Amino acid sequence: MTDQAAQRETGKEEIAILIRNMHKWYGDFHVLKDINLTVKRGNGLSSVVRRVAVNPL
């Protein structure tokens, strides 16, 4: 059994990114409103980081 499989069975998956209630403003324009994001280890973290780095808001 892999470490990830063992973690899933016990419900102890490691959180790699946790964002709660994020807001972003550009001047008077509220572009991100109350954003929540949880990314667990092994669940597309590289894809999220690549997307943000290549196409920032």
N, C-alpha and C positions, 0 to 999 in steps of 0.2 A: 504494500500500500504506500502511495506517495504521501509526502507531508501534507500536500493540499487536500488529498482525499481524507486523511486523518483529521485535519482541521474541520472539514465540512461535516464529518460525522459527529464531531464533538461540539459543533457550532462555534468554534473559536477561530474563525477566519480573521486574519490580520488586516486592519484597515490601513491603506496606503495614503489615501487623500480623504480628508473630511472637511467639507465647507458647509457652513450653516449661516443662513440669513444674509447672504452677500448682496450688496447693492453697488452699482457703478453709475456714476453721473458723468456726462460730458456737458459742461456748462449747466444749462437749465434742463437738459434732456436726460431723463432717467432711463438708461438703456438696459440695466439688469435690475430686476426687482425681486428681492427675497429668494435668492437662488440657494438651493440645498443640493449637495452632491456628496455621495459616499462611493469610493472606489476601493474595492478590496484587492489585496495582493493577487496578481495573476488574472485580473479581470479587465484587461484593456488599458492599463495605466499608460503604457507606451503610446498607444493610439491617442489617448486624451492629451497627453503632453505634446505629442507631435502636432496635433490639430491646433492647439492653443499657440504653440511656438510659430507655426507656419502661417496661420491666419488669425492673428490677434485682433481683438475688437477695437 
